[in-house]
Amino acid sequence: MGTLISGPFAGRLLGDMGADVIKIEPPGSPDPLRTWGQAEVDGHHFFWTVHARNKRAVTLNLREPRGRELFLKLVERSDIIVENFRPGTLEKWGLGYDVLRHHNKGIILVRVSGYGQTGPDADKAGYASVAEAASGLRHMNGFPGGPPPRLALSLGDSLAGMFAAQGALAALYRRTVTGEGQVVDTALTEACLAVQESTIPDYDMGGVVRGPSGTRLEGIAPSNIYRSADGSWVVIAANQDTVFRRLCAAMGQPELATDSRFVDHGARGRNQDELDKIIGDWAAQRQPDDIIETLSDAGVISGPINTVAEVVRDPQLQARGMLVEHYDEGIGRNVLGPGVIPVLSETPGGVRNAGPAKPGQHNGEVYGDLLGLKASEIADLEFQGVL
């Protein structure tokens, strides 16, 4: 039932693992995600191709009594409902959890919102950009003294979608024991908060307010980007003591490992600027491939900073099935997209189809085959604006 990213991403994750996911859109008002994405081919955009994959698409007007009746019939045949409306919307339509549970005691209602279903901010609308900021996540991005920039992705939405899918699976497992469903309440702000490591206890116990640190983490050294001879950047991560000793040897400067400034994790953290300059001077004299090969041979973790143009040619991702072609009927040809994560040994999931090209594309299948409506009834409901 969700729109845009957070709810649909949760549904996509479940669909990737084999769930039969039915995407509901209001008649005449398709999900705006259909028009999102920076590339366009024949009026077709590809955000939808990715997030609506492995789904069937129906139209349904939940503001109409007959639409709500049909929705409740779907609830009776479903395991999980995912929605990301503003809290109270389902209740306004007479479709709150108590009503859903009356029709299916095992139903799991996954609710994604800006701030959660309870609390003083529950009624506020929420977007990922605001959630990332309100949670403190955005404050830590960027460089000291500069503005707090945003990642070029809707990170908060995706984090919330992952936690929502995780909660749905946990609730589904519990239902196998109790037979009872429950509500999974996921907030964008809380999803952003959950990935912030030790920031809360650091502040609580030490008064430390973690701020932006540019391309590195303060006190974790060396773990930074370094410019190579051709101007491109390479990531080198050697903050663990034994790995740092290997890095020193690979750079031809083994004495750095016993230098009092860098002898252990704490010392390196206190002298990051000096250490980064030494490594940067070494990297600046070498081509990126030489840096990565030399460090790999020495057992030091490093790698390039790839653009998507390099990612799609990555042999490791290709070997793992993480770059998958599937037919997109919206443009009549195959489209490359991300694979299914995680990789399960016995039930690996897969991409069965791209996002349905048309709203209501599967009305006949769902309302006819699943709910038993006649073709003439479906046509009448479409004419009436119910479907």
QUINOR-V247882 format. One record per pair of residues at least 6 apart in sequence whose C-alpha atoms are under 7 Angstrom apart, sorted by the first residue. I is the first residue (numbers start at 1). GAP is how many residues later the second one is. Records with the same first field share a line. If there is no record, write none. Layout:
# QUINOR-V247882
I=GAP / GAP
This chain:
# QUINOR-V247882
1=22 / 23 / 81 / 82
2=6 / 80 / 81 / 82 / 83
3=28 / 81
4=27 / 28 / 29
5=152 / 153
6=151 / 152 / 154 / 155
7=75 / 76 / 77 / 105 / 154
8=43
9=42 / 149 / 152
10=151 / 152 / 154 / 155
11=10
12=39 / 40 / 41 / 42
13=152
14=151
15=6 / 39 / 40
16=38 / 324 / 333 / 334 / 335
17=331 / 332 / 333
18=331
20=35
21=33 / 34 / 35
22=33 / 34 / 35 / 36
23=32 / 33 / 34 / 35
24=33 / 34 / 35 / 36
25=6 / 33 / 34 / 35 / 334
26=33 / 34 / 35
27=32 / 33 / 34 / 358 / 360
30=329
33=14 / 15
34=11 / 13 / 14
35=10
36=9 / 10 / 11
37=8 / 9 / 10
39=6
42=289
44=286 / 287
48=307
49=305 / 306
50=287 / 304 / 305
52=302 / 303
53=298 / 300 / 301 / 302
54=297 / 298 / 299 / 300 / 301
55=300
56=300 / 306
57=299 / 302 / 303 / 304 / 305
58=301 / 302 / 303 / 304 / 305
59=300 / 301 / 304 / 328
60=7 / 326 / 327
61=6 / 325 / 326
62=6
63=30
64=322
66=320
67=319
72=31
75=25 / 29
76=27 / 28
78=29
79=27 / 28 / 29
80=27 / 28 / 29
81=27 / 28 / 29
82=27 / 28 / 29
83=27 / 28 / 29
84=27 / 28 / 29
85=28
86=27 / 37 / 39
87=26 / 30 / 35 / 36
90=6
97=12
101=6
105=75 / 76
106=69 / 73 / 74 / 75
107=74 / 75
108=63 / 73 / 74 / 75
109=73 / 74 / 75
110=54 / 58 / 73 / 74 / 75
111=73 / 74 / 75
112=73 / 74 / 75
113=13 / 73 / 74 / 75
114=11 / 12 / 13 / 17 / 73 / 74 / 75
115=6 / 7 / 11 / 72 / 73 / 74
116=6 / 69 / 70 / 71
117=68
128=26 / 28 / 29 / 60
131=25 / 57 / 58
132=6 / 24 / 57 / 60
133=6
134=55
135=54 / 57 / 58
137=55
138=10 / 11 / 12
139=9 / 72 / 73
140=70 / 71 / 72
141=7 / 8 / 71
142=6 / 7 / 70 / 71 / 72
143=69 / 70 / 71
144=68 / 69 / 70
156=32 / 35 / 36
157=31
159=32 / 33
160=26 / 27 / 28 / 31
163=23 / 28
164=20 / 22
167=17
168=16
171=10 / 11
175=6
199=11
202=6
203=6
215=9 / 10
216=7 / 8
218=51
219=50 / 51
220=19 / 49
221=18 / 47 / 48 / 51
222=15 / 16 / 17 / 54
223=13 / 14 / 15 / 16
224=11 / 12 / 13
225=8 / 9 / 10 / 11
226=7 / 8 / 9 / 54 / 57
227=6 / 7 / 53 / 56 / 57
228=6 / 55 / 56 / 57 / 58 / 59 / 60
229=55 / 56 / 57 / 58
230=57
233=71 / 72
234=54 / 69 / 70 / 71
235=67 / 68 / 69 / 70
236=65 / 66 / 67
237=64 / 65
238=6 / 9 / 62 / 63
239=26
240=25
241=23 / 24
243=57
244=13
245=9 / 12
246=52 / 53 / 54
247=48 / 53
248=6 / 8 / 9
250=44 / 45 / 48
256=6
257=6
261=6 / 7 / 10
262=6
283=8
292=10 / 11
295=6 / 7
312=11
317=6
321=18
322=16 / 17 / 18
323=13 / 14 / 15 / 16
324=12 / 13 / 14 / 15
325=9 / 10 / 11 / 12
326=8 / 9 / 10 / 27 / 28
327=6 / 7 / 8 / 26 / 27
328=6 / 7 / 26
329=28
330=27
340=9 / 10
367=6
368=6 / 7
381=6
